[in-house]
Amino acid sequence: MIENPEKDAVLVFHCHSGGRSQAFAERYRLHGFTNVYNLEGGIQAWSLEVDPSI
């Protein structure tokens, strides 16, 4: 876990395909964090849809 973030801190998780980062996002939500996001589809989707140079 991240050391001592505020419960309303913006947390954005990402991984290659989005599955592992989704699990981490859910874990933080279960611990009371309210501003948690996951990059859906991960870096792979980002590179296909937004920036093919990645």
PyMOL Python script that loads the backbone (N, CA, C, O; Angstrom):
from pymol import cmd

cmd.read_pdbstr("""\
ATOM      1  N   MET A   1       0.829  -1.186   0.000  1.00  0.00           N
ATOM      2  CA  MET A   1       0.000   0.000   0.000  1.00  0.00           C
ATOM      3  C   MET A   1       0.877   1.254   0.000  1.00  0.00           C
ATOM      4  O   MET A   1       2.041   1.216   0.398  1.00  0.00           O
ATOM      5  N   ILE A   2       0.312   2.328  -0.440  1.00  0.00           N
ATOM      6  CA  ILE A   2       0.985   3.622  -0.410  1.00  0.00           C
ATOM      7  C   ILE A   2       1.008   4.100   1.042  1.00  0.00           C
ATOM      8  O   ILE A   2       0.021   3.941   1.761  1.00  0.00           O
ATOM      9  N   GLU A   3       2.106   4.672   1.469  1.00  0.00           N
ATOM     10  CA  GLU A   3       2.252   5.106   2.849  1.00  0.00           C
ATOM     11  C   GLU A   3       1.432   6.346   3.170  1.00  0.00           C
ATOM     12  O   GLU A   3       1.731   7.429   2.668  1.00  0.00           O
ATOM     13  N   ASN A   4       0.416   6.206   3.988  1.00  0.00           N
ATOM     14  CA  ASN A   4      -0.353   7.287   4.598  1.00  0.00           C
ATOM     15  C   ASN A   4      -0.994   8.314   3.657  1.00  0.00           C
ATOM     16  O   ASN A   4      -0.933   9.506   3.960  1.00  0.00           O
ATOM     17  N   PRO A   5      -1.591   7.928   2.558  1.00  0.00           N
ATOM     18  CA  PRO A   5      -2.283   8.938   1.740  1.00  0.00           C
ATOM     19  C   PRO A   5      -3.592   9.356   2.423  1.00  0.00           C
ATOM     20  O   PRO A   5      -4.166   8.602   3.208  1.00  0.00           O
ATOM     21  N   GLU A   6      -4.040  10.550   2.115  1.00  0.00           N
ATOM     22  CA  GLU A   6      -5.337  11.009   2.603  1.00  0.00           C
ATOM     23  C   GLU A   6      -6.422  10.161   1.948  1.00  0.00           C
ATOM     24  O   GLU A   6      -6.242   9.693   0.823  1.00  0.00           O
ATOM     25  N   LYS A   7      -7.539   9.957   2.631  1.00  0.00           N
ATOM     26  CA  LYS A   7      -8.620   9.116   2.098  1.00  0.00           C
ATOM     27  C   LYS A   7      -9.250   9.716   0.844  1.00  0.00           C
ATOM     28  O   LYS A   7      -9.885   8.991   0.077  1.00  0.00           O
ATOM     29  N   ASP A   8      -9.091  11.028   0.614  1.00  0.00           N
ATOM     30  CA  ASP A   8      -9.665  11.652  -0.580  1.00  0.00           C
ATOM     31  C   ASP A   8      -8.599  11.973  -1.634  1.00  0.00           C
ATOM     32  O   ASP A   8      -8.880  12.670  -2.609  1.00  0.00           O
ATOM     33  N   ALA A   9      -7.373  11.463  -1.436  1.00  0.00           N
ATOM     34  CA  ALA A   9      -6.314  11.679  -2.425  1.00  0.00           C
ATOM     35  C   ALA A   9      -6.689  11.006  -3.743  1.00  0.00           C
ATOM     36  O   ALA A   9      -7.296   9.935  -3.744  1.00  0.00           O
ATOM     37  N   VAL A  10      -6.332  11.630  -4.858  1.00  0.00           N
ATOM     38  CA  VAL A  10      -6.576  11.027  -6.165  1.00  0.00           C
ATOM     39  C   VAL A  10      -5.555   9.915  -6.369  1.00  0.00           C
ATOM     40  O   VAL A  10      -4.346  10.148  -6.334  1.00  0.00           O
ATOM     41  N   LEU A  11      -6.064   8.697  -6.585  1.00  0.00           N
ATOM     42  CA  LEU A  11      -5.204   7.540  -6.832  1.00  0.00           C
ATOM     43  C   LEU A  11      -5.592   6.942  -8.175  1.00  0.00           C
ATOM     44  O   LEU A  11      -6.749   6.571  -8.377  1.00  0.00           O
ATOM     45  N   VAL A  12      -4.640   6.844  -9.090  1.00  0.00           N
ATOM     46  CA  VAL A  12      -4.868   6.258 -10.407  1.00  0.00           C
ATOM     47  C   VAL A  12      -3.934   5.070 -10.551  1.00  0.00           C
ATOM     48  O   VAL A  12      -2.717   5.202 -10.421  1.00  0.00           O
ATOM     49  N   PHE A  13      -4.517   3.902 -10.823  1.00  0.00           N
ATOM     50  CA  PHE A  13      -3.737   2.689 -10.977  1.00  0.00           C
ATOM     51  C   PHE A  13      -3.729   2.270 -12.440  1.00  0.00           C
ATOM     52  O   PHE A  13      -4.723   2.432 -13.148  1.00  0.00           O
ATOM     53  N   HIS A  14      -2.600   1.730 -12.884  1.00  0.00           N
ATOM     54  CA  HIS A  14      -2.513   1.206 -14.244  1.00  0.00           C
ATOM     55  C   HIS A  14      -1.509   0.058 -14.294  1.00  0.00           C
ATOM     56  O   HIS A  14      -0.554   0.014 -13.519  1.00  0.00           O
ATOM     57  N   CYS A  15      -1.742  -0.851 -15.204  1.00  0.00           N
ATOM     58  CA  CYS A  15      -0.827  -1.965 -15.456  1.00  0.00           C
ATOM     59  C   CYS A  15      -0.912  -2.259 -16.954  1.00  0.00           C
ATOM     60  O   CYS A  15      -1.489  -1.472 -17.705  1.00  0.00           O
ATOM     61  N   HIS A  16      -0.360  -3.352 -17.382  1.00  0.00           N
ATOM     62  CA  HIS A  16      -0.326  -3.643 -18.824  1.00  0.00           C
ATOM     63  C   HIS A  16      -1.725  -3.796 -19.428  1.00  0.00           C
ATOM     64  O   HIS A  16      -2.028  -3.177 -20.448  1.00  0.00           O
ATOM     65  N   SER A  17      -2.573  -4.610 -18.810  1.00  0.00           N
ATOM     66  CA  SER A  17      -3.889  -4.868 -19.415  1.00  0.00           C
ATOM     67  C   SER A  17      -5.072  -4.393 -18.577  1.00  0.00           C
ATOM     68  O   SER A  17      -6.214  -4.488 -19.028  1.00  0.00           O
ATOM     69  N   GLY A  18      -4.830  -3.888 -17.379  1.00  0.00           N
ATOM     70  CA  GLY A  18      -5.902  -3.312 -16.566  1.00  0.00           C
ATOM     71  C   GLY A  18      -6.449  -4.209 -15.472  1.00  0.00           C
ATOM     72  O   GLY A  18      -7.164  -3.727 -14.594  1.00  0.00           O
ATOM     73  N   GLY A  19      -6.141  -5.489 -15.496  1.00  0.00           N
ATOM     74  CA  GLY A  19      -6.692  -6.413 -14.504  1.00  0.00           C
ATOM     75  C   GLY A  19      -6.089  -6.263 -13.112  1.00  0.00           C
ATOM     76  O   GLY A  19      -6.814  -6.160 -12.123  1.00  0.00           O
ATOM     77  N   ARG A  20      -4.770  -6.250 -13.042  1.00  0.00           N
ATOM     78  CA  ARG A  20      -4.108  -6.109 -11.741  1.00  0.00           C
ATOM     79  C   ARG A  20      -4.377  -4.744 -11.133  1.00  0.00           C
ATOM     80  O   ARG A  20      -4.585  -4.630  -9.925  1.00  0.00           O
ATOM     81  N   SER A  21      -4.373  -3.717 -11.956  1.00  0.00           N
ATOM     82  CA  SER A  21      -4.621  -2.383 -11.417  1.00  0.00           C
ATOM     83  C   SER A  21      -6.058  -2.249 -10.916  1.00  0.00           C
ATOM     84  O   SER A  21      -6.315  -1.527  -9.953  1.00  0.00           O
ATOM     85  N   GLN A  22      -6.993  -2.940 -11.565  1.00  0.00           N
ATOM     86  CA  GLN A  22      -8.382  -2.935 -11.079  1.00  0.00           C
ATOM     87  C   GLN A  22      -8.469  -3.562  -9.692  1.00  0.00           C
ATOM     88  O   GLN A  22      -9.193  -3.069  -8.827  1.00  0.00           O
ATOM     89  N   ALA A  23      -7.731  -4.647  -9.483  1.00  0.00           N
ATOM     90  CA  ALA A  23      -7.719  -5.301  -8.168  1.00  0.00           C
ATOM     91  C   ALA A  23      -7.160  -4.357  -7.098  1.00  0.00           C
ATOM     92  O   ALA A  23      -7.693  -4.299  -5.989  1.00  0.00           O
ATOM     93  N   PHE A  24      -6.107  -3.628  -7.416  1.00  0.00           N
ATOM     94  CA  PHE A  24      -5.552  -2.672  -6.459  1.00  0.00           C
ATOM     95  C   PHE A  24      -6.534  -1.532  -6.193  1.00  0.00           C
ATOM     96  O   PHE A  24      -6.695  -1.111  -5.047  1.00  0.00           O
ATOM     97  N   ALA A  25      -7.186  -1.034  -7.231  1.00  0.00           N
ATOM     98  CA  ALA A  25      -8.163   0.033  -7.051  1.00  0.00           C
ATOM     99  C   ALA A  25      -9.280  -0.423  -6.114  1.00  0.00           C
ATOM    100  O   ALA A  25      -9.686   0.319  -5.219  1.00  0.00           O
ATOM    101  N   GLU A  26      -9.771  -1.628  -6.317  1.00  0.00           N
ATOM    102  CA  GLU A  26     -10.822  -2.166  -5.445  1.00  0.00           C
ATOM    103  C   GLU A  26     -10.328  -2.298  -4.004  1.00  0.00           C
ATOM    104  O   GLU A  26     -11.067  -2.016  -3.060  1.00  0.00           O
ATOM    105  N   ARG A  27      -9.101  -2.720  -3.846  1.00  0.00           N
ATOM    106  CA  ARG A  27      -8.529  -2.862  -2.502  1.00  0.00           C
ATOM    107  C   ARG A  27      -8.517  -1.516  -1.776  1.00  0.00           C
ATOM    108  O   ARG A  27      -8.869  -1.437  -0.599  1.00  0.00           O
ATOM    109  N   TYR A  28      -8.118  -0.480  -2.469  1.00  0.00           N
ATOM    110  CA  TYR A  28      -8.097   0.844  -1.848  1.00  0.00           C
ATOM    111  C   TYR A  28      -9.510   1.339  -1.549  1.00  0.00           C
ATOM    112  O   TYR A  28      -9.736   1.950  -0.505  1.00  0.00           O
ATOM    113  N   ARG A  29     -10.457   1.088  -2.440  1.00  0.00           N
ATOM    114  CA  ARG A  29     -11.853   1.474  -2.170  1.00  0.00           C
ATOM    115  C   ARG A  29     -12.362   0.780  -0.916  1.00  0.00           C
ATOM    116  O   ARG A  29     -13.041   1.397  -0.095  1.00  0.00           O
ATOM    117  N   LEU A  30     -12.035  -0.504  -0.763  1.00  0.00           N
ATOM    118  CA  LEU A  30     -12.456  -1.254   0.424  1.00  0.00           C
ATOM    119  C   LEU A  30     -11.843  -0.692   1.708  1.00  0.00           C
ATOM    120  O   LEU A  30     -12.384  -0.883   2.798  1.00  0.00           O
ATOM    121  N   HIS A  31     -10.720  -0.005   1.571  1.00  0.00           N
ATOM    122  CA  HIS A  31     -10.078   0.615   2.730  1.00  0.00           C
ATOM    123  C   HIS A  31     -10.530   2.066   2.923  1.00  0.00           C
ATOM    124  O   HIS A  31      -9.913   2.809   3.685  1.00  0.00           O
ATOM    125  N   GLY A  32     -11.591   2.467   2.245  1.00  0.00           N
ATOM    126  CA  GLY A  32     -12.188   3.773   2.493  1.00  0.00           C
ATOM    127  C   GLY A  32     -11.723   4.920   1.629  1.00  0.00           C
ATOM    128  O   GLY A  32     -12.078   6.070   1.889  1.00  0.00           O
ATOM    129  N   PHE A  33     -10.934   4.635   0.601  1.00  0.00           N
ATOM    130  CA  PHE A  33     -10.503   5.712  -0.294  1.00  0.00           C
ATOM    131  C   PHE A  33     -11.634   6.030  -1.268  1.00  0.00           C
ATOM    132  O   PHE A  33     -12.310   5.126  -1.761  1.00  0.00           O
ATOM    133  N   THR A  34     -11.835   7.304  -1.540  1.00  0.00           N
ATOM    134  CA  THR A  34     -13.016   7.727  -2.285  1.00  0.00           C
ATOM    135  C   THR A  34     -12.737   8.258  -3.684  1.00  0.00           C
ATOM    136  O   THR A  34     -13.672   8.466  -4.458  1.00  0.00           O
ATOM    137  N   ASN A  35     -11.492   8.479  -4.019  1.00  0.00           N
ATOM    138  CA  ASN A  35     -11.149   9.110  -5.294  1.00  0.00           C
ATOM    139  C   ASN A  35     -10.171   8.210  -6.055  1.00  0.00           C
ATOM    140  O   ASN A  35      -9.055   8.616  -6.381  1.00  0.00           O
ATOM    141  N   VAL A  36     -10.618   6.974  -6.331  1.00  0.00           N
ATOM    142  CA  VAL A  36      -9.757   5.933  -6.883  1.00  0.00           C
ATOM    143  C   VAL A  36     -10.163   5.625  -8.323  1.00  0.00           C
ATOM    144  O   VAL A  36     -11.348   5.478  -8.624  1.00  0.00           O
ATOM    145  N   TYR A  37      -9.178   5.530  -9.198  1.00  0.00           N
ATOM    146  CA  TYR A  37      -9.441   5.273 -10.612  1.00  0.00           C
ATOM    147  C   TYR A  37      -8.528   4.179 -11.137  1.00  0.00           C
ATOM    148  O   TYR A  37      -7.423   3.980 -10.634  1.00  0.00           O
ATOM    149  N   ASN A  38      -9.002   3.475 -12.152  1.00  0.00           N
ATOM    150  CA  ASN A  38      -8.223   2.459 -12.844  1.00  0.00           C
ATOM    151  C   ASN A  38      -8.213   2.799 -14.328  1.00  0.00           C
ATOM    152  O   ASN A  38      -9.250   3.149 -14.892  1.00  0.00           O
ATOM    153  N   LEU A  39      -7.057   2.699 -14.959  1.00  0.00           N
ATOM    154  CA  LEU A  39      -6.966   2.909 -16.401  1.00  0.00           C
ATOM    155  C   LEU A  39      -7.503   1.657 -17.080  1.00  0.00           C
ATOM    156  O   LEU A  39      -6.794   0.662 -17.229  1.00  0.00           O
ATOM    157  N   GLU A  40      -8.775   1.721 -17.493  1.00  0.00           N
ATOM    158  CA  GLU A  40      -9.453   0.569 -18.084  1.00  0.00           C
ATOM    159  C   GLU A  40      -8.720   0.097 -19.333  1.00  0.00           C
ATOM    160  O   GLU A  40      -8.429   0.886 -20.231  1.00  0.00           O
ATOM    161  N   GLY A  41      -8.427  -1.192 -19.379  1.00  0.00           N
ATOM    162  CA  GLY A  41      -7.697  -1.757 -20.515  1.00  0.00           C
ATOM    163  C   GLY A  41      -6.198  -1.613 -20.400  1.00  0.00           C
ATOM    164  O   GLY A  41      -5.450  -2.176 -21.200  1.00  0.00           O
ATOM    165  N   GLY A  42      -5.758  -0.864 -19.412  1.00  0.00           N
ATOM    166  CA  GLY A  42      -4.337  -0.718 -19.128  1.00  0.00           C
ATOM    167  C   GLY A  42      -3.558   0.052 -20.181  1.00  0.00           C
ATOM    168  O   GLY A  42      -4.117   0.711 -21.057  1.00  0.00           O
ATOM    169  N   ILE A  43      -2.257  -0.059 -20.057  1.00  0.00           N
ATOM    170  CA  ILE A  43      -1.352   0.635 -20.970  1.00  0.00           C
ATOM    171  C   ILE A  43      -1.522   0.106 -22.399  1.00  0.00           C
ATOM    172  O   ILE A  43      -1.337   0.843 -23.367  1.00  0.00           O
ATOM    173  N   GLN A  44      -1.871  -1.161 -22.518  1.00  0.00           N
ATOM    174  CA  GLN A  44      -2.096  -1.747 -23.841  1.00  0.00           C
ATOM    175  C   GLN A  44      -3.227  -1.011 -24.576  1.00  0.00           C
ATOM    176  O   GLN A  44      -3.069  -0.650 -25.742  1.00  0.00           O
ATOM    177  N   ALA A  45      -4.356  -0.787 -23.909  1.00  0.00           N
ATOM    178  CA  ALA A  45      -5.478  -0.068 -24.525  1.00  0.00           C
ATOM    179  C   ALA A  45      -5.094   1.376 -24.820  1.00  0.00           C
ATOM    180  O   ALA A  45      -5.453   1.916 -25.866  1.00  0.00           O
ATOM    181  N   TRP A  46      -4.364   2.004 -23.897  1.00  0.00           N
ATOM    182  CA  TRP A  46      -3.920   3.390 -24.099  1.00  0.00           C
ATOM    183  C   TRP A  46      -3.096   3.498 -25.383  1.00  0.00           C
ATOM    184  O   TRP A  46      -3.278   4.422 -26.175  1.00  0.00           O
ATOM    185  N   SER A  47      -2.191   2.540 -25.573  1.00  0.00           N
ATOM    186  CA  SER A  47      -1.330   2.605 -26.755  1.00  0.00           C
ATOM    187  C   SER A  47      -2.108   2.368 -28.043  1.00  0.00           C
ATOM    188  O   SER A  47      -1.752   2.913 -29.088  1.00  0.00           O
ATOM    189  N   LEU A  48      -3.166   1.561 -27.981  1.00  0.00           N
ATOM    190  CA  LEU A  48      -3.982   1.307 -29.175  1.00  0.00           C
ATOM    191  C   LEU A  48      -4.936   2.457 -29.484  1.00  0.00           C
ATOM    192  O   LEU A  48      -5.165   2.780 -30.650  1.00  0.00           O
ATOM    193  N   GLU A  49      -5.496   3.079 -28.438  1.00  0.00           N
ATOM    194  CA  GLU A  49      -6.554   4.073 -28.635  1.00  0.00           C
ATOM    195  C   GLU A  49      -6.090   5.512 -28.567  1.00  0.00           C
ATOM    196  O   GLU A  49      -6.712   6.387 -29.169  1.00  0.00           O
ATOM    197  N   VAL A  50      -4.999   5.782 -27.839  1.00  0.00           N
ATOM    198  CA  VAL A  50      -4.608   7.160 -27.592  1.00  0.00           C
ATOM    199  C   VAL A  50      -3.234   7.493 -28.177  1.00  0.00           C
ATOM    200  O   VAL A  50      -3.079   8.487 -28.887  1.00  0.00           O
ATOM    201  N   ASP A  51      -2.243   6.658 -27.874  1.00  0.00           N
ATOM    202  CA  ASP A  51      -0.885   6.991 -28.290  1.00  0.00           C
ATOM    203  C   ASP A  51      -0.157   5.750 -28.796  1.00  0.00           C
ATOM    204  O   ASP A  51       0.467   5.036 -28.010  1.00  0.00           O
ATOM    205  N   PRO A  52      -0.228   5.488 -30.087  1.00  0.00           N
ATOM    206  CA  PRO A  52       0.397   4.305 -30.657  1.00  0.00           C
ATOM    207  C   PRO A  52       1.926   4.272 -30.568  1.00  0.00           C
ATOM    208  O   PRO A  52       2.538   3.246 -30.864  1.00  0.00           O
ATOM    209  N   SER A  53       2.539   5.373 -30.168  1.00  0.00           N
ATOM    210  CA  SER A  53       3.998   5.391 -30.049  1.00  0.00           C
ATOM    211  C   SER A  53       4.476   4.664 -28.787  1.00  0.00           C
ATOM    212  O   SER A  53       5.673   4.437 -28.612  1.00  0.00           O
ATOM    213  N   ILE A  54       3.545   4.307 -27.923  1.00  0.00           N
ATOM    214  CA  ILE A  54       3.916   3.621 -26.671  1.00  0.00           C
ATOM    215  C   ILE A  54       3.995   2.130 -26.925  1.00  0.00           C
ATOM    216  O   ILE A  54       4.291   1.363 -26.009  1.00  0.00           O
TER     217      ILE A  54
END
""", "prot")
cmd.dss("prot")
cmd.show_as("cartoon", "prot")
cmd.util.cbc("prot")
cmd.orient("prot")
